[in-house]
Amino acid sequence: MECCCLSLWAGTLFLGLLAAFIKFFNVLYIFMHPVDVDSKKHGGEIVADVLKSHGVKFIFTLVGGHISPILVASEKLGIKVVDTRHEVSAVFAADAVARLSGTVGVAAVTAGPGLTNTITAVKNAQMAESPLLLIGGAAATILKGRGALQDIDQISLFKSICKSCSTVKCVRDIAPTLRKAICEAQSGTPGPVFVEFPIDVLYPFAMVNKEVLGSSKPKGFLANALHWYMNNYVQNIFSGAWEKRPVSPLMPSIPLPTSEEIQRSVELLSRSKRPLLVIGSQATLPPVPSEELKQAVESLGIPCYLGGMARGLLGSKSGIQFRHQRGNALKRADVVILAGSVCDFRLQYGRSIPRSAKIICINRSKEQLWKNSDAFWKPTVPVLGDAATFMVKLSEALRGSFKVDQEWISELRERENIKEKANEEMSLQPTDNHINPMRLFFELEKVLPDNAILVADGGDFVATGAYILRPRGPLQWLDPGAFGTLGVGGGFALGAKLCRPDSEVWIIWGDGSCGYSVAEIDTMKRFGAHVISVVGNDAGWTQILREQEPMFNSSVACKLEHTNYHEVSQGYGGEGLLLKYDKDDIAGTLRRAQTIGQKSSVLLNVWIGKTSFRDGSISV
């Protein structure tokens, strides 16, 4: 017992001495780096300088006093500050910019509820592997835990959904902290990072000094001691603040495949009769340009299925791309390449792939690379590396020595054609006097230009459209990803249009999901980001109703109204059109929406009927 107490005393003494040692060096640093008390500079200017040097063109935000210095300084440097109607839309917009630009997307929100409002979008970015910087305001460091306005433990809240979380405690640390965070967001498996800025590191010295020390002189020993401590606190925040520091980008670390892994894959493919390629969103990440990846895939000639951001990689028409009957194709394959695809629910946790098949799996994430491999499948060649780099190197290694059996491609094409014909026939069937959603999508498919970007936000309606609409090129299909989030539409479309102003951006909205972010039509109007929306209005949460009603004989919580969303759009400053009956001119109305969309955002409210197209689908 005596030994234990002695150890505790020694440990406490050591920690006390260490704290005093650190405090001494803080005081010494302050002495050697005196504060420029006359400076009108503020921390927000350093934040903006770092973002500008990293090629950031947009900051998405909903304004708050905690972050005003960042927004004002960013605007002065030419960074476009885009204020949305909800913080979650700000992060969704930043996510879209990250996916389309190849750099980090940035959102800045105020403390407390401003940050909690972003949680769904940040988690979505984590699961979609989008490089994202979330900047959050915070109470002054010295007031944390003392009941300051909107003060909560924000770091603990975001630790599980961000690659890194950090708090900036003095102005001199702003640049190095931001540079490190942005690099981390883009390294390895990309994802969101969170940097918290207490209010006292962003505002000018004179203002912070006045707020902390007050204007009256201290009286008495205790008051003078407290004044000395508080003065030291402020001096430490601003000491060395304006000394020149690097702001340029750090080089992200990206895992690359080895030559041995490429060679093993070459040997497997050389013996293959029925190879199949499944490409996921991760393959579209930098550093390999999408066009280079496309050339590699076409050179290999392996029949492929594209998912997520990889949709459109091979254009709208390709002899080796397939969209239907993927499960049957996987069952027949003898070698399967999963390029950035994951054996989660989308591949039935690996059960879609026969045990007899050889599997080449490439992923930047070790966790995703081996997901469910202990239960239903196991990679023959696991590659912890960049999927696009792997595909390019594999193509180079096999060039001129590998050719896929045309009988295998013909077999897949025959099944594809049968399914396409069945879908076209089903699109012509009447649906209770309202518009057949499949027919709507076939008509939309005819009018989409080559530069169209499609934003998918919904359940049953969007799932139907995914089987019919053909993205024209890489990075021209935006869906939430594996998280299955509703509400991405307004933010994704806003970010996409600002990032690609010459593209025709369409939101494919379910009537349920539309309600989450239709207010962003106001934001689109204010920033001249004209977007075309199509709402599949069947007055219900049909994705759930489709199975709940026959299974439990109840439609509880699944019913909505045939809301006049076209009028809602008009209320937010956009235009609105209505398609209600199957006799209405669908093609003409879509073309009219395109014409209006050149000058204003427009929402096309389409009353749709029910089809049996997705009968048997399960939404969990």
C-alpha positions as CSV (number, residue, x, y, z in Angstrom):
1,M,0.0,0.0,0.0
2,E,2.8,2.3,0.9
3,C,4.6,1.6,-2.4
4,C,1.4,2.3,-4.3
5,C,0.9,5.7,-2.6
6,L,4.6,6.5,-3.3
7,S,4.2,5.7,-7.0
8,L,1.0,7.9,-7.1
9,W,2.8,10.8,-5.4
10,A,5.8,10.5,-7.8
11,G,3.5,10.4,-10.8
12,T,1.6,13.5,-9.7
13,L,4.9,15.3,-9.0
14,F,6.1,14.4,-12.5
15,L,3.0,15.7,-14.2
16,G,3.1,18.9,-12.1
17,L,6.8,19.4,-13.1
18,L,6.0,18.7,-16.8
19,A,3.1,21.2,-16.7
20,A,5.3,23.8,-15.2
21,F,8.0,23.0,-17.7
22,I,5.6,23.5,-20.6
23,K,4.3,26.7,-19.0
24,F,7.8,28.0,-18.7
25,F,8.5,27.5,-22.4
26,N,5.1,29.1,-23.3
27,V,6.1,32.2,-21.4
28,L,9.6,32.1,-23.0
29,Y,8.0,31.8,-26.4
30,I,5.8,34.7,-25.7
31,F,8.8,36.7,-24.6
32,M,10.7,35.9,-27.8
33,H,7.7,36.5,-30.0
34,P,5.9,39.6,-28.8
35,V,2.3,40.3,-29.9
36,D,1.7,43.0,-32.4
37,V,-1.0,44.7,-30.4
38,D,-1.8,47.3,-33.2
39,S,-2.4,44.7,-35.9
40,K,-5.9,44.5,-37.3
41,K,-5.2,41.1,-38.8
42,H,-7.2,38.1,-37.6
43,G,-7.1,34.3,-37.8
44,G,-9.7,34.1,-40.5
45,E,-7.2,35.6,-42.9
46,I,-4.8,32.7,-42.4
47,V,-7.6,30.2,-42.8
48,A,-8.5,31.8,-46.1
49,D,-4.9,31.9,-47.2
50,V,-4.4,28.2,-46.7
51,L,-7.6,27.3,-48.5
52,K,-6.7,29.5,-51.4
53,S,-3.3,27.9,-51.7
54,H,-5.0,24.5,-51.8
55,G,-7.1,25.4,-54.8
56,V,-10.4,25.8,-52.9
57,K,-12.9,27.7,-55.0
58,F,-16.0,27.4,-52.8
59,I,-16.8,27.4,-49.1
60,F,-20.4,26.2,-48.3
61,T,-21.8,27.6,-45.1
62,L,-24.7,28.8,-43.0
63,V,-23.5,31.9,-41.4
64,G,-22.8,32.2,-37.6
65,G,-20.8,34.7,-35.5
66,H,-18.2,32.0,-34.5
67,I,-17.0,31.7,-38.1
68,S,-17.6,35.2,-39.6
69,P,-13.9,36.1,-39.9
70,I,-13.3,33.0,-42.1
71,L,-16.1,33.9,-44.4
72,V,-15.2,37.5,-44.8
73,A,-11.5,36.8,-45.4
74,S,-12.3,34.0,-47.9
75,E,-14.5,36.3,-49.9
76,K,-11.7,38.9,-50.1
77,L,-9.4,36.3,-51.5
78,G,-11.8,35.4,-54.3
79,I,-13.2,32.2,-52.7
80,K,-16.9,32.0,-53.4
81,V,-18.8,31.8,-50.1
82,V,-22.1,30.0,-50.7
83,D,-24.6,30.2,-47.9
84,T,-27.2,27.4,-47.9
85,R,-30.6,27.1,-46.2
86,H,-29.4,24.2,-43.9
87,E,-26.0,23.1,-42.7
88,V,-26.5,19.6,-43.9
89,S,-26.9,20.9,-47.5
90,A,-23.7,22.9,-47.1
91,V,-21.8,19.6,-46.4
92,F,-23.6,17.8,-49.2
93,A,-22.6,20.6,-51.6
94,A,-19.0,20.4,-50.4
95,D,-19.1,16.6,-50.9
96,A,-20.3,17.0,-54.5
97,V,-17.4,19.5,-55.2
98,A,-14.9,17.1,-53.8
99,R,-16.2,14.3,-56.1
100,L,-16.2,16.4,-59.2
101,S,-13.1,18.5,-58.7
102,G,-10.6,16.0,-57.4
103,T,-9.7,18.3,-54.5
104,V,-11.0,18.7,-51.0
105,G,-14.6,20.1,-50.5
106,V,-15.0,22.7,-47.7
107,A,-17.9,23.5,-45.4
108,A,-17.8,26.0,-42.6
109,V,-20.5,26.1,-39.9
110,T,-21.0,27.7,-36.6
111,A,-20.7,26.0,-33.2
112,G,-23.2,23.7,-31.4
113,P,-26.3,23.2,-33.5
114,G,-24.6,24.4,-36.6
115,L,-22.2,21.4,-36.3
116,T,-24.8,18.9,-35.1
117,N,-26.9,19.7,-38.2
118,T,-24.1,18.4,-40.4
119,I,-23.6,14.9,-38.8
120,T,-25.6,12.9,-41.4
121,A,-23.8,14.5,-44.3
122,V,-20.4,14.0,-42.7
123,K,-21.1,10.4,-42.0
124,N,-22.3,10.1,-45.6
125,A,-19.1,11.6,-46.9
126,Q,-17.1,9.1,-44.7
127,M,-18.9,6.1,-46.2
128,A,-18.7,7.6,-49.7
129,E,-15.0,8.2,-49.2
130,S,-15.2,11.9,-50.2
131,P,-12.3,14.1,-49.1
132,L,-14.0,16.8,-47.0
133,L,-12.9,19.6,-44.7
134,L,-15.5,20.6,-42.1
135,I,-14.6,23.8,-40.3
136,G,-16.5,24.5,-37.1
137,G,-16.7,27.4,-34.8
138,A,-16.4,26.9,-31.0
139,A,-16.6,28.8,-27.7
140,A,-13.4,30.5,-26.5
141,T,-10.9,27.9,-25.1
142,I,-11.0,29.4,-21.7
143,L,-14.8,29.3,-21.5
144,K,-15.2,25.7,-22.6
145,G,-17.3,23.7,-20.2
146,R,-18.5,26.9,-18.4
147,G,-21.8,27.4,-20.1
148,A,-20.8,29.5,-23.1
149,L,-23.3,29.9,-26.0
150,Q,-23.5,26.8,-28.1
151,D,-20.7,25.1,-26.2
152,I,-20.6,21.3,-26.5
153,D,-17.9,18.7,-26.7
154,Q,-17.7,18.8,-30.5
155,I,-14.5,16.8,-30.9
156,S,-15.9,13.7,-29.2
157,L,-19.0,14.1,-31.3
158,F,-17.1,13.9,-34.6
159,K,-14.3,11.4,-33.7
160,S,-16.1,8.3,-34.9
161,I,-17.1,9.8,-38.3
162,C,-14.0,11.8,-39.2
163,K,-10.4,10.7,-40.2
164,S,-9.0,13.3,-37.8
165,C,-10.4,15.9,-35.4
166,S,-8.3,18.8,-34.1
167,T,-8.7,22.1,-32.2
168,V,-6.7,25.2,-33.0
169,K,-5.6,26.8,-29.7
170,C,-3.5,29.6,-31.0
171,V,-3.2,31.7,-34.2
172,R,0.3,30.4,-35.1
173,D,-1.1,26.8,-35.3
174,I,-3.8,27.6,-37.9
175,A,-1.8,27.0,-41.0
176,P,0.0,23.8,-39.9
177,T,-3.2,22.3,-38.5
178,L,-5.2,23.0,-41.7
179,R,-2.5,21.8,-44.0
180,K,-2.2,18.5,-42.1
181,A,-6.0,18.0,-42.0
182,I,-6.4,18.6,-45.7
183,C,-3.6,16.2,-46.5
184,E,-5.2,13.6,-44.2
185,A,-8.6,14.0,-45.9
186,Q,-7.0,13.1,-49.3
187,S,-4.6,10.4,-48.1
188,G,-5.2,6.7,-48.1
189,T,-8.9,6.1,-48.1
190,P,-10.3,9.7,-48.5
191,G,-12.8,11.0,-46.0
192,P,-13.9,13.9,-43.9
193,V,-11.7,15.7,-41.3
194,F,-12.9,18.2,-38.7
195,V,-11.0,21.3,-37.5
196,E,-12.5,23.3,-34.6
197,F,-11.8,27.0,-34.3
198,P,-12.4,28.6,-30.9
199,I,-13.7,32.1,-31.4
200,D,-10.7,33.7,-29.8
201,V,-8.3,32.4,-32.4
202,L,-10.3,34.0,-35.3
203,Y,-11.0,37.5,-34.2
204,P,-8.4,40.4,-33.9
205,F,-6.2,40.8,-30.9
206,A,-7.7,44.1,-29.7
207,M,-11.2,42.6,-29.6
208,V,-10.2,39.4,-27.9
209,N,-8.0,41.3,-25.4
210,K,-10.8,43.6,-24.5
211,E,-13.3,40.7,-24.1
212,V,-11.0,38.7,-21.9
213,L,-9.3,41.4,-19.8
214,G,-12.0,44.0,-19.7
215,S,-11.3,47.8,-19.6
216,S,-11.0,48.4,-15.9
217,K,-7.8,48.1,-13.9
218,P,-7.5,45.2,-11.4
219,K,-7.4,46.0,-7.7
220,G,-6.0,43.7,-5.1
221,F,-3.6,40.8,-5.1
222,L,-6.0,38.2,-6.4
223,A,-7.4,40.4,-9.1
224,N,-3.9,41.3,-10.3
225,A,-2.9,37.6,-10.3
226,L,-6.0,36.7,-12.3
227,H,-5.3,39.6,-14.6
228,W,-1.7,38.4,-15.1
229,Y,-3.0,34.9,-15.9
230,M,-5.6,36.1,-18.4
231,N,-3.1,38.4,-20.1
232,N,-0.7,35.5,-20.5
233,Y,-3.5,33.5,-21.9
234,V,-4.3,36.1,-24.6
235,Q,-0.6,36.7,-25.3
236,N,-0.1,33.0,-25.9
237,I,-3.0,32.9,-28.4
238,F,-1.5,35.7,-30.5
239,S,2.3,35.3,-29.9
240,G,4.0,34.7,-33.2
241,A,0.7,34.9,-35.0
242,W,1.7,36.8,-38.1
243,E,5.1,35.2,-38.7
244,K,5.3,33.8,-42.2
245,R,4.5,30.0,-42.3
246,P,4.0,27.6,-45.2
247,V,0.5,27.4,-46.6
248,S,1.0,25.3,-49.7
249,P,-0.4,21.7,-49.9
250,L,1.3,18.7,-48.4
251,M,1.6,15.6,-50.6
252,P,-1.2,13.1,-49.8
253,S,-0.1,9.5,-49.2
254,I,-1.9,7.0,-51.6
255,P,-1.3,3.3,-51.4
256,L,-0.2,1.7,-54.8
257,P,-0.3,-1.9,-56.0
258,T,2.9,-3.8,-56.2
259,S,4.4,-5.4,-59.3
260,E,3.9,-8.9,-57.7
261,E,0.2,-8.2,-57.3
262,I,-0.1,-7.2,-60.9
263,Q,1.8,-10.3,-62.0
264,R,-0.4,-12.7,-60.0
265,S,-3.5,-11.0,-61.5
266,V,-2.1,-11.3,-65.0
267,E,-1.6,-15.1,-64.5
268,L,-5.2,-15.5,-63.2
269,L,-6.7,-13.6,-66.1
270,S,-4.5,-15.4,-68.7
271,R,-6.2,-18.7,-67.7
272,S,-9.7,-17.1,-67.5
273,K,-12.6,-18.0,-69.8
274,R,-15.3,-15.8,-68.2
275,P,-13.7,-12.8,-66.4
276,L,-16.0,-10.1,-65.0
277,L,-15.1,-6.6,-63.7
278,V,-17.1,-4.7,-61.1
279,I,-16.0,-1.1,-60.6
280,G,-17.0,1.1,-57.7
281,S,-16.7,4.8,-56.8
282,Q,-13.3,4.5,-55.4
283,A,-11.8,3.9,-58.8
284,T,-12.7,7.5,-59.8
285,L,-10.5,9.0,-57.1
286,P,-7.3,10.9,-58.0
287,P,-4.5,10.6,-59.0
288,V,-5.6,8.7,-62.2
289,P,-7.8,10.8,-64.5
290,S,-11.1,9.1,-65.4
291,E,-10.2,9.2,-69.1
292,E,-7.0,7.2,-68.4
293,L,-9.0,4.7,-66.4
294,K,-11.6,4.4,-69.2
295,Q,-8.9,3.7,-71.8
296,A,-7.4,1.0,-69.5
297,V,-10.8,-0.7,-69.1
298,E,-11.6,-0.6,-72.8
299,S,-8.1,-2.0,-73.6
300,L,-8.7,-5.0,-71.3
301,G,-12.1,-5.6,-72.9
302,I,-13.4,-7.4,-69.8
303,P,-17.2,-7.2,-69.5
304,C,-18.0,-4.9,-66.6
305,Y,-20.6,-3.5,-64.3
306,L,-20.3,0.1,-63.0
307,G,-21.5,1.4,-59.7
308,G,-21.7,4.7,-57.8
309,M,-19.5,7.4,-59.2
310,A,-18.1,5.0,-61.8
311,R,-21.4,5.0,-63.6
312,G,-20.9,6.6,-67.0
313,L,-17.2,5.7,-67.1
314,L,-17.6,4.1,-70.5
315,G,-20.2,6.5,-71.8
316,S,-23.8,5.8,-72.5
317,K,-23.1,3.1,-75.0
318,S,-20.3,0.5,-74.7
319,G,-19.9,-3.0,-76.0
320,I,-18.4,-4.2,-72.7
321,Q,-20.7,-2.4,-70.2
322,F,-23.7,-4.2,-68.7
323,R,-26.4,-2.9,-66.3
324,H,-28.8,-5.8,-65.8
325,Q,-28.5,-9.4,-64.5
326,R,-25.4,-8.8,-62.5
327,G,-26.1,-11.6,-60.1
328,N,-26.4,-14.1,-62.9
329,A,-23.2,-12.8,-64.5
330,L,-21.3,-13.2,-61.3
331,K,-22.5,-16.8,-60.8
332,R,-21.1,-17.7,-64.2
333,A,-17.8,-15.8,-63.9
334,D,-14.5,-17.7,-63.2
335,V,-12.4,-14.6,-62.4
336,V,-14.0,-11.5,-60.7
337,I,-12.2,-8.2,-60.3
338,L,-13.6,-5.9,-57.6
339,A,-12.0,-2.6,-58.5
340,G,-13.0,-0.4,-55.6
341,S,-16.2,-2.4,-55.0
342,V,-17.0,-3.8,-51.6
343,C,-18.6,-7.1,-50.6
344,D,-21.3,-5.5,-48.5
345,F,-25.1,-5.5,-49.0
346,R,-24.6,-4.5,-52.7
347,L,-22.9,-7.8,-53.4
348,Q,-24.9,-9.8,-50.9
349,Y,-21.9,-9.7,-48.5
350,G,-19.9,-11.7,-51.0
351,R,-22.5,-14.4,-51.6
352,S,-23.1,-13.1,-55.1
353,I,-19.7,-14.5,-56.1
354,P,-19.4,-18.3,-56.5
355,R,-16.8,-20.0,-54.3
356,S,-15.2,-21.5,-57.4
357,A,-14.3,-18.1,-58.8
358,K,-10.9,-16.5,-58.4
359,I,-11.3,-13.0,-56.9
360,I,-9.0,-10.0,-57.4
361,C,-10.0,-7.3,-54.9
362,I,-8.5,-3.8,-54.9
363,N,-9.2,-1.3,-52.3
364,R,-7.4,1.5,-50.4
365,S,-9.1,0.5,-47.2
366,K,-7.9,-2.6,-45.4
367,E,-11.3,-2.9,-43.7
368,Q,-13.2,-2.7,-47.0
369,L,-10.7,-5.0,-48.8
370,W,-11.5,-7.8,-46.4
371,K,-15.1,-7.1,-45.5
372,N,-17.1,-10.3,-44.8
373,S,-14.2,-12.4,-46.1
374,D,-14.4,-14.4,-42.9
375,A,-17.9,-15.5,-43.8
376,F,-18.9,-15.8,-47.4
377,W,-15.9,-15.1,-49.6
378,K,-12.1,-14.7,-49.7
379,P,-9.9,-12.7,-52.1
380,T,-7.5,-14.7,-54.2
381,V,-5.4,-11.6,-54.8
382,P,-6.0,-8.9,-52.2
383,V,-4.5,-5.6,-53.2
384,L,-4.3,-2.8,-50.7
385,G,-4.0,0.1,-53.2
386,D,-5.5,2.5,-55.6
387,A,-8.0,0.7,-57.9
388,A,-7.5,3.0,-60.9
389,T,-3.7,2.7,-60.8
390,F,-4.1,-1.1,-60.6
391,M,-6.4,-1.2,-63.7
392,V,-4.0,1.0,-65.7
393,K,-1.0,-1.2,-64.7
394,L,-2.9,-4.4,-65.4
395,S,-3.9,-3.1,-68.8
396,E,-0.3,-2.3,-69.7
397,A,0.9,-5.7,-68.5
398,L,-1.7,-7.6,-70.6
399,R,-1.6,-5.4,-73.7
400,G,-1.5,-7.5,-76.8
401,S,-1.5,-10.9,-74.9
402,F,-5.0,-11.1,-73.6
403,K,-8.5,-11.2,-75.3
404,V,-11.8,-12.0,-73.7
405,D,-13.8,-14.8,-75.3
406,Q,-16.5,-13.2,-77.5
407,E,-19.0,-16.0,-76.6
408,W,-18.9,-14.9,-73.0
409,I,-19.7,-11.3,-74.0
410,S,-22.4,-12.4,-76.4
411,E,-24.0,-14.5,-73.6
412,L,-24.2,-11.4,-71.3
413,R,-25.4,-9.2,-74.1
414,E,-28.3,-11.5,-74.9
415,R,-29.5,-11.4,-71.3
416,E,-29.0,-7.7,-71.3
417,N,-31.1,-7.2,-74.4
418,I,-33.9,-9.4,-73.0
419,K,-34.1,-7.3,-69.9
420,E,-34.0,-4.0,-71.8
421,K,-36.9,-5.2,-74.0
422,A,-38.9,-6.3,-71.0
423,N,-38.4,-2.9,-69.4
424,E,-39.5,-1.0,-72.5
425,E,-42.6,-3.1,-72.7
426,M,-43.4,-2.5,-69.1
427,S,-42.9,1.3,-69.6
428,L,-45.9,1.3,-72.0
429,Q,-48.3,-0.3,-69.5
430,P,-51.0,2.1,-68.1
431,T,-50.8,3.0,-64.4
432,D,-54.2,4.2,-63.0
433,N,-54.4,7.2,-65.3
434,H,-51.2,8.7,-63.9
435,I,-47.8,8.6,-65.6
436,N,-45.8,5.4,-65.8
437,P,-42.4,6.2,-64.1
438,M,-40.6,3.9,-66.4
439,R,-42.0,5.7,-69.4
440,L,-41.0,9.1,-67.9
441,F,-37.4,7.9,-67.6
442,F,-37.2,6.5,-71.1
443,E,-38.4,9.9,-72.4
444,L,-35.9,11.7,-70.1
445,E,-33.1,9.4,-71.5
446,K,-33.9,10.7,-75.0
447,V,-33.4,14.3,-74.2
448,L,-30.4,14.3,-71.8
449,P,-27.4,16.0,-73.4
450,D,-23.8,14.6,-73.2
451,N,-22.8,17.0,-70.4
452,A,-25.8,16.1,-68.2
453,I,-25.1,15.4,-64.5
454,L,-27.7,13.3,-62.7
455,V,-28.2,13.7,-59.0
456,A,-30.1,10.7,-57.4
457,D,-32.1,11.4,-54.2
458,G,-34.9,9.1,-53.4
459,G,-36.0,5.5,-52.9
460,D,-38.3,3.6,-55.3
461,F,-38.5,6.3,-57.9
462,V,-34.7,6.7,-58.1
463,A,-34.1,3.0,-58.0
464,T,-36.3,2.7,-61.1
465,G,-34.4,5.5,-62.9
466,A,-31.1,3.9,-62.2
467,Y,-32.0,0.9,-64.4
468,I,-33.0,3.2,-67.3
469,L,-31.0,6.4,-67.3
470,R,-27.5,6.2,-68.8
471,P,-24.9,8.7,-67.5
472,R,-23.0,10.1,-70.5
473,G,-19.6,10.2,-68.9
474,P,-17.5,9.6,-65.7
475,L,-18.4,11.7,-62.7
476,Q,-21.9,12.5,-64.1
477,W,-23.9,10.4,-61.7
478,L,-24.1,11.5,-58.0
479,D,-25.8,9.3,-55.5
480,P,-25.3,9.2,-51.7
481,G,-23.4,5.9,-51.7
482,A,-23.5,3.1,-49.3
483,F,-25.2,5.1,-46.5
484,G,-28.4,5.3,-48.5
485,T,-29.0,8.9,-47.3
486,L,-32.1,10.8,-48.3
487,G,-31.8,14.6,-48.6
488,V,-28.6,14.9,-50.7
489,G,-30.4,16.4,-53.7
490,G,-30.4,20.1,-53.1
491,G,-26.8,20.2,-51.8
492,F,-25.4,17.8,-54.4
493,A,-27.0,19.6,-57.3
494,L,-25.9,23.0,-56.0
495,G,-22.3,21.9,-55.6
496,A,-22.3,20.1,-59.0
497,K,-23.7,23.2,-60.9
498,L,-21.2,25.6,-59.3
499,C,-18.4,23.2,-60.0
500,R,-19.6,22.4,-63.6
501,P,-21.5,25.6,-64.7
502,D,-21.8,24.5,-68.3
503,S,-23.4,21.1,-67.5
504,E,-27.1,20.5,-67.4
505,V,-27.7,19.3,-63.8
506,W,-30.8,17.2,-63.1
507,I,-32.1,16.1,-59.7
508,I,-34.1,12.9,-59.7
509,W,-36.2,13.4,-56.6
510,G,-38.7,11.1,-54.9
511,D,-41.5,13.1,-53.4
512,G,-40.4,12.1,-49.9
513,S,-36.8,13.1,-50.4
514,C,-37.7,16.3,-52.1
515,G,-39.0,17.7,-48.8
516,Y,-35.6,17.5,-47.2
517,S,-33.8,20.1,-49.4
518,V,-36.2,21.8,-51.8
519,A,-35.5,25.0,-50.0
520,E,-32.1,25.0,-51.7
521,I,-33.9,26.3,-54.8
522,D,-33.6,29.6,-53.1
523,T,-29.8,29.2,-52.8
524,M,-29.6,28.2,-56.4
525,K,-31.5,31.3,-57.4
526,R,-29.3,33.6,-55.3
527,F,-26.1,32.1,-56.8
528,G,-27.3,31.7,-60.4
529,A,-26.9,27.9,-60.2
530,H,-29.9,26.8,-62.4
531,V,-30.9,23.2,-61.8
532,I,-33.7,21.1,-63.3
533,S,-35.6,18.8,-60.9
534,V,-38.0,15.9,-61.6
535,V,-40.1,14.8,-58.7
536,G,-41.8,11.4,-58.9
537,N,-44.9,12.2,-56.9
538,D,-46.9,9.1,-55.8
539,A,-47.9,10.6,-52.5
540,G,-46.0,8.1,-50.4
541,W,-42.8,6.5,-49.1
542,T,-43.1,3.8,-51.7
543,Q,-39.8,2.1,-51.1
544,I,-41.1,1.1,-47.6
545,L,-44.8,0.8,-48.5
546,R,-44.0,-1.7,-51.3
547,E,-43.1,-4.4,-48.7
548,Q,-44.7,-3.1,-45.5
549,E,-48.3,-3.2,-46.8
550,P,-48.4,-6.8,-48.1
551,M,-46.3,-8.1,-45.2
552,F,-48.1,-6.4,-42.3
553,N,-51.3,-5.3,-44.0
554,S,-50.6,-1.7,-42.9
555,S,-49.6,1.5,-44.6
556,V,-48.9,3.4,-41.3
557,A,-46.4,6.3,-41.8
558,C,-46.0,5.6,-45.5
559,K,-48.6,8.0,-46.9
560,L,-48.1,11.5,-48.1
561,E,-50.2,14.0,-50.1
562,H,-49.9,14.9,-53.8
563,T,-48.1,18.1,-52.7
564,N,-47.8,20.9,-55.3
565,Y,-44.0,20.8,-55.3
566,H,-44.0,22.9,-58.5
567,E,-45.7,25.7,-56.5
568,V,-43.2,25.2,-53.7
569,S,-40.4,25.8,-56.3
570,Q,-42.0,29.0,-57.4
571,G,-42.2,30.2,-53.8
572,Y,-38.4,29.7,-53.5
573,G,-37.8,31.7,-56.6
574,G,-37.7,28.9,-59.2
575,E,-40.1,27.8,-61.9
576,G,-42.6,24.9,-61.7
577,L,-44.2,22.6,-64.2
578,L,-46.8,19.8,-63.6
579,L,-47.3,16.5,-65.4
580,K,-50.4,14.7,-64.0
581,Y,-52.0,12.3,-66.5
582,D,-50.7,9.6,-68.9
583,K,-52.1,11.6,-71.8
584,D,-49.9,14.6,-71.0
585,D,-47.0,15.5,-73.3
586,I,-44.1,14.1,-71.4
587,A,-41.4,14.7,-74.0
588,G,-42.5,18.3,-74.7
589,T,-42.7,19.2,-71.0
590,L,-39.2,17.8,-70.5
591,R,-37.8,19.9,-73.3
592,R,-39.7,22.9,-71.9
593,A,-38.0,22.3,-68.6
594,Q,-34.6,22.3,-70.3
595,T,-35.4,25.7,-71.9
596,I,-36.5,27.2,-68.6
597,G,-33.5,25.7,-66.9
598,Q,-31.1,27.8,-68.9
599,K,-32.3,30.9,-67.0
600,S,-33.8,29.6,-63.8
601,S,-34.1,26.5,-61.7
602,V,-37.2,24.6,-62.5
603,L,-39.1,21.7,-60.8
604,L,-41.2,19.3,-62.8
605,N,-43.8,17.7,-60.5
606,V,-44.9,14.4,-62.0
607,W,-47.8,12.4,-60.6
608,I,-46.7,8.8,-61.2
609,G,-48.6,5.6,-61.0
610,K,-47.6,2.2,-59.6
611,T,-45.8,-0.5,-61.6
612,S,-44.7,-4.0,-60.7
613,F,-41.1,-3.2,-61.9
614,R,-39.5,-3.5,-58.4
615,D,-41.8,-6.0,-56.8
616,G,-39.9,-8.1,-54.3
617,S,-37.3,-5.5,-53.6
618,I,-36.2,-5.2,-49.9
619,S,-35.3,-1.8,-48.5
620,V,-33.1,-3.0,-45.6
